[in-house]
Structure formats: structure tokens, C-alpha cells
Amino acid sequence: MAVKLTERAAKEFKQFCDEQKMENTILRIGVTGGGCSGFTYDLRPDKNYDEKVDAKYDYHGVTVVVDKKSALYLDETTVDFYEGLDKRGFTFNNPAAVRTCGCGSSFQA
């Protein structure tokens, strides 16, 4: 069970941290209730890691932390970064999602 972070997403997160002068920052990925489909993805910089409740992964020089409750909904999810004329931002490819909203920020499992 793991969330995967692409090289492109890792590069974007590292660039953000450098620009904001955020040293020793990890990327926390999770799920919260809400959104038009039931669950919303939560992706944010963090400084805290608790080995009792978090799973920790390293991808392309970025430490990714997922709380164990969220990990149930994010198993094998790939987080990527998309930049195009139509939109720009992190994307989630979640095989557990049975339905997603139009903007891609919420899902139903």
C-alpha cells in the first residue's frame, strides 16, 4: 500500500519549498470528508511526522507522509503535476475512486 509521487510532482514540490524558503519540509498527502463526490484530496507541506499514525515514503528526494486512515483510500494512487493551457496543478490518479468530480479534487470510493 503506497502513494506514488512522480518525478515531475516531486520537482514542483521542491521548487515550491525553495521559493518559500521552507527547509526540511515533507509533503503530506491525505483525504478529508467533503467535496461534491464525498472525499477531498489534501496535499500540503508539513514539518510533522508521527510514526504511530503516518506511513512515510521517499520519492525523487521528497519525503511523502500519509496518515494511515487516508492510506486506505489512497492505495496505489499516483500524484503527478500537470501544466498546460487549460490548467496547472497536482493531479491524482486513484484506482480506488469509483467516481470523481469534474475538477478532479474530490472522489467517491
C-alpha positions as CSV (number, residue, x, y, z in Angstrom):
1,M,0.0,0.0,0.0
2,A,1.6,3.2,-1.1
3,V,1.0,6.5,-2.7
4,K,3.4,7.3,-5.5
5,L,4.8,10.7,-6.4
6,T,6.1,11.2,-9.9
7,E,9.4,12.9,-10.7
8,R,7.6,15.9,-12.1
9,A,5.4,16.4,-9.0
10,A,8.5,16.0,-6.7
11,K,10.3,18.6,-8.8
12,E,7.4,21.1,-8.4
13,F,7.1,20.5,-4.7
14,K,10.9,21.0,-4.2
15,Q,10.8,24.2,-6.3
16,F,7.9,25.5,-4.1
17,C,9.8,24.8,-0.9
18,D,12.9,26.5,-2.3
19,E,10.9,29.6,-3.3
20,Q,9.2,29.8,0.1
21,K,12.4,29.1,2.0
22,M,10.9,26.0,3.6
23,E,13.7,23.8,4.7
24,N,13.2,20.2,6.0
25,T,9.6,20.1,4.7
26,I,7.7,17.0,3.9
27,L,4.8,16.5,1.6
28,R,1.6,15.4,3.5
29,I,-1.0,13.7,1.3
30,G,-4.3,12.8,2.8
31,V,-8.1,12.6,2.4
32,T,-10.8,14.6,4.1
33,G,-14.5,14.3,4.0
34,G,-16.3,16.8,1.7
35,G,-16.3,17.9,-1.9
36,C,-19.0,17.1,-4.4
37,S,-18.1,13.4,-4.5
38,G,-17.6,12.6,-0.8
39,F,-13.9,12.8,-0.2
40,T,-11.4,15.6,-1.0
41,Y,-7.7,15.2,-1.6
42,D,-5.4,17.1,0.9
43,L,-1.9,17.9,-0.3
44,R,0.2,20.3,1.8
45,P,3.7,21.0,3.1
46,D,4.3,19.8,6.7
47,K,7.0,19.6,9.3
48,N,5.5,16.9,11.4
49,Y,5.7,13.1,11.1
50,D,4.4,10.7,13.7
51,E,5.5,7.1,13.1
52,K,2.5,5.8,15.1
53,V,-0.1,7.2,12.7
54,D,1.8,8.0,9.5
55,A,3.4,6.0,6.7
56,K,6.5,7.5,5.2
57,Y,7.9,7.2,1.7
58,D,10.7,8.8,-0.3
59,Y,10.3,9.7,-3.9
60,H,12.8,11.6,-6.0
61,G,14.2,13.4,-3.0
62,V,10.9,14.3,-1.4
63,T,9.6,12.7,1.8
64,V,5.9,11.9,1.5
65,V,3.8,11.2,4.5
66,V,0.3,9.7,4.5
67,D,-1.8,9.1,7.7
68,K,-3.0,5.5,8.0
69,K,-6.7,6.4,7.7
70,S,-6.1,8.2,4.4
71,A,-3.8,5.4,3.1
72,L,-6.9,3.1,2.9
73,Y,-8.4,5.4,0.3
74,L,-5.1,6.3,-1.5
75,D,-3.7,2.8,-2.1
76,E,-1.7,2.9,-5.4
77,T,-2.7,6.5,-6.1
78,T,-0.2,8.4,-8.3
79,V,0.3,12.1,-7.6
80,D,1.5,13.9,-10.7
81,F,1.9,17.6,-11.7
82,Y,0.2,18.8,-14.9
83,E,0.9,22.1,-16.6
84,G,-1.0,23.0,-19.7
85,L,-3.0,25.8,-21.3
86,D,-6.2,24.5,-19.7
87,K,-5.0,24.0,-16.1
88,R,-1.9,23.8,-13.8
89,G,-1.6,21.8,-10.6
90,F,-1.2,18.5,-8.9
91,T,-3.3,15.6,-10.2
92,F,-4.4,12.3,-8.6
93,N,-4.8,9.1,-10.4
94,N,-6.6,7.0,-7.8
95,P,-7.6,3.4,-8.9
96,A,-9.9,3.2,-5.8
97,A,-12.1,6.1,-7.0
98,V,-15.3,4.9,-8.4
99,R,-16.5,8.5,-9.2
100,T,-14.7,11.8,-9.4
101,C,-15.9,15.4,-9.7
102,G,-15.3,17.5,-12.9
103,C,-12.4,19.4,-11.3
104,G,-10.7,16.3,-10.0
105,S,-10.3,17.5,-6.5
106,S,-12.9,15.1,-4.9
107,F,-13.8,11.5,-5.3
108,Q,-16.0,8.6,-4.1
109,A,-14.5,5.3,-3.1
